Every structure is written in structure tokens, then in C-alpha cells.
Amino acid sequence: MPATWDGTSTEHCDAVVVGSGFGGSVAAYRLAQAGQRVVILERGRAYPPGSFPRTPAEYSRALWDPSQGLLGLFQLWSFRGLEGVVSSGLGGGSLIYANVLLRKDEKWFVLDDPPDGGPREWPVSRADLDPHYDEVERMMGTQPFPIGAPGYEASGKSTAMREAAARRGLDWQLPPLAVTFGVGDKPPEPGLPIPDPPYGNLHGLPRVTCRLTGECDVGCNLGSKNTLDHTYLSAAAYHGADIRTYREVRSFEPTDEGWAVHYVTHRPEDEGQVIDTGSLPLQTITCRRLILGAGTFGSTYLLLRNRAALPRLSRTLGRRFCGNGDLLGFVFDAKDDDGLPRRLGSTTAPVITTAIRVPDELDGASGRGYYVEDAGYPGFVDWLLEASDLSGATRRAKAGAAALLAAKLLGRPQSEISAQISALLGPGSRSSAAMPLLGMGRDVPDGVMRLRGRWLDVDWTTRTSRAYFDRVRDTMNDLAREIGGTFEPNPLSWLDRVVTVHPLGGAPMGRSAADGVVDTYGEVFGNPGLFVVDGAVMPGPVGANPSLTIAAFADRAAQAILDGRTAPLRRRQAAPPAAGQAAVASARAGIAGAAGLAFAVHMKGFLAFDVEDPRAGVRQGRQDDARISARLQMRLDDVERFIGDPVHAGRVRGSVDCDALGGRLPVEGEVNLQAAAVEALPLRDEYRLFLEDGVGHPLTLVGTKPLRRDVQFGLSPETNELTFRILAGHVPAAAQEERARTVASGAMSMDLLDIARQFGSYRIGGADPARMVLAAARFGAFFAGGLVRAYRPAPPGDTKPTDVTGATS
């Protein structure tokens, strides 16, 4: 339903859930099951069985970048130190994950490097999550891989991993998989029809048991995977949840009754076309509770982008990021005890079938614990592996050509060439004896997520986790040798980079806002009714595959909402009305034909959110490296009128650059130069600038630049400093500032180069040259008079400088 920006939409619901992955789907189902009106906003499309890409042409469009006409399944991120792969589609990460639903190890619920230097437990424990683990496993229909069952014997990698683990004395298991191998009391068998559950199937298409295609990570076209669209989302729809695909949330803010959510709708007919997504019309829906389940990257990015609308948000936002210790390696040229190629069958099984657990120092061992799991891939990758063996292919091609040439030269009637073609193709031993290995575990969660303009940036490196990654590689190398093959690390590791499919952190849970963004039920501290329920809330690595832990956390959060254990919703103080065109127009008043003056100002400094005192904002901003700068063009439309006006008002246009607010933002407003005309008060420049953050929340920057003397040196270093507060909403008058919320505060100043540029930028214009000369002289006298008054020597006995408020310090 289209709606205006100010939230006048009549559409309202109990809960809006953003994203349909393991957090969002679970929360949506639980709330809908309890009778609440739930709307799910998913940016991607639905993928019923048979719709996942397979051809090269389909894969070229299977990526997510709507501005380039790409509305596909995979979104790839590249940051310093790592690459990330996430999903875009109804069912979120369940569409492309490897089905493993392991519980987080009971002893691994500890924080890394807590402030007091010793081990400290997570805000939630294994006991807190165990009943929710049980519920998620039931809903997802987990089954272990039926190793050795009729029809499931083709996978040699499961047996190879079991034997290798036994030789190395490691713990091996068949983990629970969200895959259907058998139906009811029947023994496992590939290709059996899967009956619909009582809540139905929202796709309405048939599904069959696993047929061992190795395609779990690129989307299961058979419906064998018990993905979230087949389970939680179908159940949510059965209970009345309104599921909307192609909806991408842009912004949100608190309202009197809860939250207003603004989103755009991507059109399937625009696929393949370059689109200005910034011009897509916004739609609005309001809700009592807003639940973010857009994934670690998505939810943290939304919180960062909407930071100005969220009061008292924890300073831990963006902290404790990690990739869950993900590390990819490969086994090549595996051989059996007789020295023959060992058929591992990486394309003839689910992607992951087994898991080997290496203990942690928390278990009494040494170092950080981790898992190593077998991995698989679709059959077409085998062709790529064989093609990569250039020397073998060349050798076979030469032999085949020589045989055919000899037959021609000798005149042999050899019309049947099947054997030669078979020899040309080769035995396929390189691909059949290959297997990826996937490691994950307790890396160091010291990454920081922040905005760089409109982009998400992650500062994370493998260096602080080097000892962990070295141990994982050593174990993979040992396993490869036990399997009879050679180990090759991911080539990216040579560049100290890893690929993660399990990004975690960014909005970590804590016991208070001092150590976390959300509480143990996912509710954002200081913002009742706003929840995060995905991987962003993890305060560190899960260690095992994190999907089950994320889902269990979301189930616990939904139960707390239904039980009334979350913070009570309360009415919020309304923001001041927007300045509107009238307020901006008042700063643009001028007289036609008058002599005008323009000059440029460039300032830079620091700011901090939710800090009232600008001085404290600067100190905190330096610690957070939260920078802000302004490039402003001052204009006095009528110099004569400006000088005669007691408030000396001029208008301002330009931009403010602040990554934390969304990048480069246009501003306009007014400035009062040498505003205090009364002799007893200090002179100062006063700024009132109207702007919007990167997602459109209205803001007002109000600041003061003092012109004050320093009793020792005549000029104060603060003379050049604009101390400011950024207020929520457009606040057109000082009288309304008291009821406006302070979003951030800080200070900006000019260095010597900036000051020189300002003096070089003065331009005067007007229709009458004589009037221009006179105006320039009068403004020069006005400016010089102000400086003389501000910086004349202190009178005898005056030993205290005057501060920016006019009081003595």
C-alpha cells in the first residue's frame, strides 16, 4: 500500500518482520501462530522447487544488485580481510546453506577477551536455548545422513571422514541435517514423494526425498531440503502471516504507537535493466513491534543507516563481528590402500554429511576449538575440475589423435571410435578423488562494522586469529593424509583473506547497553518494540554451524514477547514539526538589486551519538573515530540589510560529510554572524542547518562558534571551533529546541589552510558597482569591529575568559 513519508498510511499490524531467514521466519511463525497480525518483508523472490538456476545464463543473473537489474539468489560482499556470501530470497540463508543443525557446545558459551580479562559467559546459556533447540529441530524435520542405506551408498566421503577421524583420535559424528531421506516409518530411499505437513506447502509443488545431487548450496530443485519456505514460512502463512516478496526496507523510526517502516518494491519486470533504486517510491507500514531478521550484514547495516532515529543506541553497535572461523580447504588425488584413486563421491551426497569436532581449551585441551566437515558440490563442478587438469587432457588428446592418425595411414577400417572417445575423456579420477573441507570454530570476534558513506564496511583481519586458522589447516592437512590425498588451502588464504558464509555480530546481545545492543530476548536497549533476531546478535562465534542457534534464539525471543517478558511499549515524545518550505524560505529572503556577499567555509571535527555536551561528544567521537566535516557556502543577499539587522542573518547551503549519518548530505539553513550585538554579551556565530540523514530522517544542526578572548594570549583556540548538537526533526526556532531529542553532538573547526581559503573565497555582487564597493567597505568595517571587540586586551583585573554561553569559567 503506497504511503507518504510522514507515516500517514492507514496500514497497521502487530509486527513487521524484515527478512525471512532463520531469525525472521521463526519469529514470524511464532507470533502468527499466537494470533498476531504479522507482515513479512522479504527483498528477494520465492524459489519453489525447480526454479533455482542451473545454466550459465541463469547463474549470470543469479546475483543481487537491484540497481544493475540483478534480483537473484546470491549476494557477495568484499571487505578488508574477508569475503562474505549471503542469500536473497524467501527462506533466506536456508536456501543455500548445507543443512547442518548442530547445537552450540555447552562450554563454548563464553566471551572472548572481556573487559576484565577473564572468561565470561554469554548472556544466554545452553540451558536457556535447549528447549528452543528441541522445537526448531522438530519443525525442521532433522535426519542424519543414512550412511550405507540402500540407495545412499554412493558417498565415499562419509566413510573416508569416519576412518580418518578414527586414525587421528578425533570425535566424528553424523550431524542432524534438515533434509528428508525417509518418510514416516519407511526406510530411507531416494526419490520418494514427501507428503505435505498439516500446515500445507505455500509453493503447492511436489517434493521428493534426497536424490544425492550435491546441489544443497545452490538451491535444491527437488524440494528435498527442509528449507524455511517449506517449514516455518508455510506454517506462518497457514496462521495468517502476510508474506511480501521483492520488498526491501530502507528506513524506520519510532512513532507514538510503535514503529513506522519505509520500504520499496522491486519489480520483476525491471530485471536486467539498470534502475535508479534511490528514486523508487517509498511505502510505509506501521507496527507495534519491528523485528529485524535481515542477516548479520543486513540488520547491522539497517541499524547503522537509521542510527539518527534510534535514541540511546548502544555504542557496541557494529562491534564483535566475526566469520565464525570459516575456512575452506581441499583434498585432491585421494588414493586407497592399494594406491588406486579413491572415489569420494563429493557430487553424490548432500553437501555436508559428517562433522569432526576438535576440542577447545575450554574442554581441557589447548587452543580454540573448531569443527571440520566434509563438503560437496554440484555435478557440473566435476567437469571444471577435469578441465583444470591441462596436462592430463593434453596427453589424452595427443594419444587419441595419434591412434586415429595411425588408423588412417595404415588403412584400417576403424569406424567405431567409442573407446578412443572414452580415453579422451579420461577416467575422471581427479574429480572423483577430490573433496572440499569446511572448517568453522572459535575465531576472535574483534571485527568492527561501520558506514563508509552509503556503503557497509567491515574492518576484520585474520591476523588476530592466526593461531586458530593455523590449527584448522593443520587438522585438514592431517585428515587429507589419512584419506590418502594432498591438502590445498583456499588460494585466498595466501592473501590473508577468508570466505565466510556465517557472518556473525554487529548488534551483539549483552546484559546492558554498556556491553550489548540487544538484551537476551533480542530487544534493542533503549528502543522498546525493536528487536534483532538473526546472526547479528551473536556476541562471538557459535563455533558449530550457527543456523540452529540463531533459530533457537529467535524462538526464545518470540516466546518472551508472547509471555510479556519484553519491555512494555510506551508512547514516545513527538519530534518537533518539520521546518517545511516556510522555515527554509525565511532564510532565503533578499532584496532584488541589493549588493550581496558570498564566501565559503570548510570545517572538520568529531561527533558522538546520544551525547548532549558537545565537548563530551568530541572526546567520544575521537575514540570512535566518528568524523564529520562541512563545506558551506554563506550568502548575504543584502549586505546593508544584514548589517542593520541586530541578528545579522545570512543563508547557508552546502553539505555535511559524516559516514555515521550516511555520507555526504546536502544542508541549507541560516547563520547569524556576530549574533550578540549587546556590549555585555560575547560575540558568536550561530548556525541552524536543516538536513536529512542517508535514509531520509530529518535533522537539524544547531551550533555556536564563539568569538572570545583568551586572557593570556588574546586569541583562544576555541575561537575557530563550532560546537554543535544535531537534533531530531527539523527544528526551525530556538524556542523548540528544548523538546527536541539530541541525536548527536560534537565540534568542528578550521585549520590555517581552511581559514586562508575562506578569506580567498569572498565574492560580492550586485547590479550597482558603487553600491557593491560601499557594501564591501561596510562589511569589512563590521567584521573588523567585531574582531576588535572580541579580542581587545582584557581590562585590568579580568582574569577569567568568557565561555560560549556568556558565563565566566
N, C-alpha and C positions, 0 to 999 in steps of 0.2 A: 504494500500500500504506500503510494507516494506520500511524503510528509514534508513539512517545512523544517528548516534548521532549528528553529526555536522549540521544537518538540511539540507542536500543536496537533500532532497525529492523534486520532482517537483510538488507535490500536494499542491495546494494553494486554499484558499477560502476567502470569505469576513469575515465570523465569524465562530468560533468554539464555540459551547455551550456545557459545561460539565455538565451533569446531565439533567434529564427530569422531574423534579418536578415542583412545582408551579412557581418558578422563571425561570428556564431554558426553559420550554415548552412555556410559554407566550412570552418570548423574541425571541425564535426561530421562532415562528409563525409570529410575527410582522415583523421581518426582512425578512423572506422568502416571506411574502405577498408583501413586497415592492420591490421584485426582487433581493434581495441579495442572494449570494451563501452561504448557511448555512449547516454546518455539526454538528449533534448532537452526542455526545459520551456518551453513557449510559452503565454503568458497568454491569447492570442486564439484564435479558431476557424480552421478551414480554410475557404478560399474557392475551391472548384472553379469552372471556367467556368460562367457563367450564374447565379451566386449573389450577385454584387455588387449593391448597392442601386441602384435607379433611380427609384422613385416617391417622391413627397414623404413618404408614410407610412414608407417604408423608410429614407429619409435621416434622418428624425426619430429613428430608433433606431440609426443607424449611428455612434454615438459611444461612447467608452469611459469609463464611470464605474460600476463594478460595484455600488457602494453605492446607486446610483439605478436599478439594474436595466438598465444600458446595457452591453452586451458587444459593441459594434460596432467598426468598422474604424478610425475616426479618433479620435485623442486630441489635444485642443487645450490648449496651455499659454499662460498670460499672465504675463509678468514685467515688471519695470521696463525699459522701452526696447524690448521686442520681444514678439512672439507667436511661438509655435512650433507646427508641425503635424507629428505623427508618426503611425505606423501601429501597429495592434494586430491581428495575425493571422499565420497560418502563412506565412512568407515575409517578414515584417517590412516594412521600407520599400520593398522591391521591388514590393509590391502597389500602391503609389500614387505611385511616382516616375516620372520622364519618360524612363526607359530609357537615358539617356546614360552611356556608359562611357569617359570621357576620362582619360588619364594626367595626373598632376601634372607641371607644367612642370619640366624638369630644373633650371633656375636658380632656381626658387622654393622650393627646399628650405632655407630659412633661417628662423631665429627672429627675431621682431620684438622690438626693444628688449631684447636680452640684457643681463645684469648689467654686462658690461664696456663696453657702449655701442656695440659694433660688430657687423657682420653675423656670424652664427654658423650653421653648418649644422645641419640636423636630425640627430638620432641615426641616422636611416637616410637613404640617398641614393636617387636614381633608379636607379642601377645595382643597388642591393640589391633593389629592387622589380621591375625589368624582367622577370626570368623568371617572377615570380608574376603580373604583369600579363598576360603571354602565356597562362598557364594559365587564368586567370579568363576572359579573352576567349574562349578555346576552349570552356570549359564553358558560358558564357552564350550562345554562338552569335551573336556580334555581326554586324550587317549595317548599312551606311549606308542612308539613305533613298534609294530608287531614283528620284530626281527625273526626271520625264519619261518613265518607263517606262509601257507600256500599262497602263491601269487606275490609274496613280498620278500622273496629270496634274492632278488637281483642286486640289492645294495650290498656290496662288499665292504663299503667304508665303515659300516656299523661294527662289523666283526673285526676289522682292522684296528679300529679305535679301542675296542674292548681288549684285544690282545696286547696292544701297545701299552695301554694303561696298566694292565696286569704286570707286564715286564718291568715297568718303572715304579710299581708300587703306588699307583695313584688311584683315586676314587673315581670310578666310572659309573654312569647311570644312563638310563633311557628317560629323558625328561618328559613331563606332560606336554603334549602338543595339541593345539587347537585345530586338529584335523580329524576327519571322520574316516576310520579304516574299516570299522564294522558297525552294523546296525542292529540294535537291540541285542537279543541273545544269539544272533548268528555269528559265526566265526568271521574274522576279518577276510575281506575279499575285495579286490579292485573292481570298480565299476558298478557296484550295487546302487540302486536308487535310494536316496536319502529322503525319508518322509518329512513333511513339514511339521514343525513343532506346533503346539496348541495355539500360539500367537501368530502363526502364519509366516509367510515369506513375502516381504514387501516387493521383491522383484517379480514374483509369480512365475519363476522359471525352474525347471527341474535341476537337481543336483545329484552327483554320484560320488561314491566313496573314492578315496585316493587311488589314482592310476599311475603314480610314480613318474611324473613328468619332470620333476626338478624345477618347476616354474613358480614356486611359492613367492619368491621375491619380485616377480614381475607381474603378479596377479594371477589367481587361479581361475582359469576359464571353465573348469569343471564344477566349481562350487564345492569342492571337497574341503577347502579351508573353512573353518567356522569363524569367518570374519565378522566384524561388528555389525555390518549391514544384515547379515543372516541371523544374528543373535539379538544383541541389545537394541539395535535400531528398529528391527522388525517388531520387537516386544514394545518398544516405546510408541511406535506408530499404532500398534494394536490398542494401546491405552490412551490414544488421542493426541500424542505429540505431533506438532506441525513441523514437518521436515522440509526445509527450503534449501535447495542446492543453488550453486552459482551466486551465492550471497557472500560478499566479503565485507567484514566490518572495518570501518575506518576510524571511528571515534566513539566516545561515550562520556557521559558526565552525570553526576548525581542530580536528582530532582527532589522536589518536595515529597514525592511518593515512592522514590526508589531510584531508578536509573533510566536514562534515555540513551538509546543505542542507534548510531547512524551507520548505515551500510549502503553499498552499491550492488547492483545486479549486473553480472556479466552475461552477455547474450551469446548463446551457442552460434548464432548466425554470424557473429563477428570473428569467429575463429579463423585464423590465417591472415587477419588484417591488422595492420598497425593501428592502435587505438590510443587516444589521449585519455587514459583512465582517470586522470585528475579532473576531467570535465564530466564524468558520469554523474547523473543526478543522485543526490543522497535521498535515502528513505529512512524513516525513523520509526522505531517501536519503543514503547516504554514498558518497564517491568518492575516488579518488586525486588527481584534478585537477578543479578547478572553473573553468569558462570563462564569463566574463560577456560576453554579446553582446546586452544589453538596450537598446542605443542610448545616445547621449550622456546624455540625461536619466535613463534607467532605470538604467544601470550606475553612474553617479556617485551617484545617489540611494541605491542599494543599498550602495555603499561608505560613504557618509556615515552611513546608518542603522545600519550594522554596525561603525562605527568602533571601538567599545569592544572588539570581538573580534579586532581586527587589530593585532598588535604592530608597532611600528616603521614604521607607515604614513607615507609622505612628507607633509610639510607643504604640498606643492604640490597636494594633493587639493582639487578644486574650482576650481583656477586655470586660466588660459589658455583661458577659454571665448570662443567667437565664433560668429557665424552664417554663416561662410564668405562674408561680404559679400553675402548675398542681398538683392536689391532688385527690386521688381515695379513695372512701368510699363505704360502702354497707348498704342497708336496708334489714333486714331479718324479717320474720314472720309478715308481714303486715296483719292487720285484718280490716274488715269493721265495720260499726257501730253496727252490730249485734254480733260482736265477731267472725265471721267466717273468714277463710283465704281469703285475698283479692288477686284476680288474677291480677297481674300487667302486665303479658304478655311481659316479657323482651326479649323473643325469637321470638315474633310475631310482630315485628315492625322494622323500621330502628334503628340503634344503638342509635342515638340521635334524639329525636322528639321535645323537649321543652327546653327552657332556662329561668332561673330565674336570674335576674340581681340585685345585691346588690350594692347600691351606694357607692361612694368614697368621701373622704374629699374634693376632687376637685369639687364634685357635691353639696357640702354643708352639707354632712353627716360627719361621723368620720371614721378614719381608711382608709385602702386601699380597693378599690372596687374589685369585682370579679363576676363571673358567676358560677352558679351551674346548671348542665344539667343532665337529666336522661341518662342512658346508657343501652345498651343491649348486647346480646352475642348470639352466635350460639346455636342451639337446643341441641347439644351434651353436652354443659356445664350443662344443667338441670340434666342429668344423673349423672354427677360428684357431683352436689350439693346433690342429693338424696342419693348417695352412702356415702357422708360425714356424713349423719345422722345415725351414727352407732347404737345408742340406739334404734331409731325407727325401723331400719331394723332388728335388733336382736329380738325386741319384736314381730314384724310381723312374722319373721321366726319361732319363738317358737310357736306362736299361730297357724300358718299353719301346722306345724309338729304335734302339739297336736291333731288338728282336724282330720288329716289323720290317725294318730295312733289310735284314738278313733274309727274311722270307721272300721279299720281293726279288732280291738279287739272285737267290737260288731257285726262284721259280716255284716255290712250294705253294700249293693251292690252300692257303690258310684263310678261310673266310670267317671262321669262328674265333673271335678275339676276346671272349669274356675273361679268360684267365689273365690276359695282358692288362685289361682294364682293372681287374681286381688287384693285380700287382702295382698298378699305377696309383690306386687309391691308398695302398699300404695297409698294414694290419691295424691301424688305429690305436697302437699301444701308447702313444704319447698322451692322448686324451683319456683313454680308459684307465691309465695308471696315474692320473692326476687328481688332486683333491685340495680345495681351499681349506684353510683352518681359520676360525674366528675366535679371537681372544677378547675377553672383557673382564673387568675387575675393579679394584680399588685404586684408581689413579688419584692424583691430587686435585681437588676441586678449587683451584686458585684462579680460574679464568674470570674475566670481567666483561660484561656485555654493556654497551653504551651506544648512543646515537652518534653518527658522523653525518650531519645534515639529515637527509631523509633516509639514510641507509643504516642498517644494523651492523655494528662492528663487534667482534669478539677478540679480546686480547688473551690468548692462551698459548702456551708453549709446551712441548714435550720435555723441555729441559728439567723442570722440577719433578717430573715423573720418570726420569731416565732409568733409574734403578728398577722401577716396576716394569717398564717396557722391555728392558734387557732380560729380566727374568722370564717374561712371557715368551720372548723369542727363543730363549734357551730351551724352554719346555717344548715349544713347537719343533725345534731342531731335534730334540731327543725323540719326540714322537715320530717325526719323519724317518729317522734312522731305524726305529723299531718296526716301522711299516715297510722298510726296505727301500726307501726313496731318499731324495735330497730335498732340503728345505730352501725356499727362496722367499725372502721378505717382500712385502709390498714395496715396489720401487719408490713410492713417495717417502718411505721412511729414510731413504738416503738424504732427503732434504729436510729431515726432522719434521715431517708432516704425517698426519694420520687421517684416515677417513672414519667418521663416526656416523653410525645410524641410530645412536642412542644419546643424543644431546640431553643434558640434564642441568638444572639450576637456573638462576636468573631471578627467580622470585621465591627464594628458599623459605621453608617453614621455620619458625622459631618459637620461643616461649614468650617473646615480647617483640615490639618493634625495634628494640635495640639489636637483636640478633636474627631477625627474620622479617620477611614481607608479609607472610600469612601465618595464621595460627595452625594448630594441629588439625583443624577441620577445613583448612583452605581459605578461610575468610581473611581478607586483606585488613591488616591492622589500621584502625582509624577510618575505615570506609565500610560501614555496615551494609551488608547485602551484596558486596562484591567478592567473588570467590575465584580462586585459581585451582584447578584440579588435574593438571597434567604434569609432565616431567619437569616443568619449571620449578615446582615446589620442592623437589628433592634437594636437601642441603648438602648432598655429596653423592658419590657413586652408589648405585644399588649393588653393583658387583655382578650379580647374575643378570640375565635379560630383564630389563625393567618393566616390561608391559604389564605383568601381573601385579606388581607393586603399585604402579600408577592406577590401575583399575581398582585395586583394593582400597587405596587412599580415597578415590572418588566415591566409592560405595560408602565408606565411613563418613565422608563429608555430607553426602546426601542424607544418610541416616541422622546425622546431627541436625540438619535443617528440619527434617520431619519431626524430630524429637524436641525441637525448640531449644537446642543447646547452643546455637549460634547467637551472635549479638542481636538484640532487638532492633528492628528498623525504627528509625526516628526521622522526624521532619527536619529538614535542613534549612538553614537560613538562606533566603533567596539572594542571589547576587544582584548588585545594582543594575539598573536597566542599561541596555546598550546605549552608547553615545548617539548612534544614529547620524543621519546626514546633518541634522541641525547643529549638533555639537562640533562636528568637523568643519561645517561651513563657517561657524563663528570664528574659527582660527584662520580662515582664508579671506576675511574682509579686507578690502583695499579700496583705494580711490583711483579712478581712471586718470591717467596723465600725471600722477604723482611720481616723485623720484623714489625709486626703490633700491634696496641694498640686499645682496645675497653673499653668503660665504659658507664654506664647508667646515665641518668639524668631524674629526675621527678620534674615537676613544676606544679603549680596550681595558678589560679587567676580569673579575671573577664574580660568581653568584652562587647561592645555595638555596635550595627549596625549603619551604616551611620554616624560614628564619625571619623574624621581624626586624632585628637590628642589622643594618647594612654592614657594620663593622664585623659582627659575628659571621655574616654571610660571606664576606671576603675571606675570612680565616678558613671557614669550612670549604668554600669554593676552591681555595688553593690546595687543600688536602685532597679534594675530589677531582682536581684538575677540570673543574667546570668553568669554562671560559665564555666570555661574552664580549662582543665588540659592536660598535655602532658607527655607521657612516651617515652623517646627517647633513642636509642642505638647509641652512637657515635663510629665511626670506622675510624682509621687512618691506611690505608693499608701499608704505608711505613713511619715509624717514621722519618728516615733520610731525606727522601724527604720532609716530612711535615715541619721539622724544617728549611730546606734550602729554602723553598718556602716563599716569602715575605707575601703571603696572608694566609698561614698556613691553607690550606683547608683540611677538612675531610668530610666523608659522614655520613648521618643520616638516620636511619629507625626507625619506631615505630608507635605510634598512638596519636591522639588528641581526647580527650573526651569533647564533647560540645553538650548538648541536643539541643540547639538552632540551631545547624548545622546538627543535625540528629544522634547524638550518638557517638559511637566510630568509628573514621575514620582513616584508615591507611595513613601514611605520609612517604615520603622519599625526600631527598634533600641533602643540603650541609651546613656545618658550617665552618666559618673562626674564629679560636681561636686566641685571642690577635692580632686582624687584623691590627691595626695601628702600623707598625714597625718603623715609623718615630718618633724620640725622641720628637718632638714638639707637637705631637698629642696624645690624650688619647687612652689608650688601650681599646679594646672592643671585644666581641664575636658577630659575625654576623651570623644570621640564614636565610636560604631560603628553605622553606619546601613546597613541592607540595602535594596537597590532593584534594579530591572531597567531596562535602557535601553528605548528605544522599540520595539524588536523582541523584547524578552524575554531578553536576555543578563543573567545575574545579576551584580551588582556589590556591592561593599562600600565605603562611605566611612568611612575612619578618620581622625580629626582630633584636634588638640590646640589648646586655647585657653589660653595661659599667663596666669597671674596673677603678674606680676613687677614689681619696682620699677625705676624709672629713677633713677640716682644724682643726676641734676641736677634733675629736675622731680617726682620721686615717682611719676608715672604714665607708663607707656610707651604710645605709640600702638599698639603691638602687643598691649597688654593685651586689646583688643577684637577681636583677629584670630584666626580659626580657620584654622590651616594644616592641609591635608588631603592625603591620597592616596586615589585611587579604585582599588580592587583588582579583578582579575578573579575572578568567582565570589563566593559567599557565604562569608566568612571569619569564623567565629564566635569565634575567640580570637586574642590577640596572638601566641601561640606559632606559629600557622600563617601569619603574615603574610610570613615570610621566603621561603616557597616560592610566594607568590602574585605574579603579574605586576602591575606598576603600570600601569594603563590611563592615568591622568592625575593631575595634582597641581595645587594652587593654594592659594588662600586666600579666605576670605570674612570680612567684618566688618560691624559695625553702626554706623550714623551716630547722631547725637544723637536724631533722631526715633525710630529703631528702639529705642534704649535707653529712651526715655520710654514707648514703647508696651509694652515688656517690663515695666517697673515697674507700669504700669497694668493689666496682664493677670493679676496674681497672684490666684488663687482658691483658697480652702481649703474642704474639705468633709468630712463625716463624720456619723455618727449622733449623737454626743455633743457638744453645744455646748461644754461645759467643756473637753473634750479637744481640740476644734478651736482654742480660744483658746490653750491651752497649747502645742499644736503650732506655731501661728503664732509664738508668742514664742520657742520653742526654735529654729525655723528662722531667725528674724531674728537671734538671737544667733550661730548658726552662721555665717550669711552675713557678718555684721559682723565676727566674729572672723577669718574668712578674709581680709577686706579689710585689717584692721589688720595682720595678719601679713605680707600680701603687700606693703603699701605703707608700712610704717613707715619712718622715715628710716634711711638706710644707716648702719651703725656706722662709727666713725672708722677711716679707712684703707681702707674698702671703696670702690674707685673703678671696679669693673667690674660691669656688670649681669649678671644670670643669664639665660641664654638658655632656649629652650623645652625643651632636653634636660637641663638641670640643670648643664651645663658653663659655665665662665666664658668670656666672649668678650673 
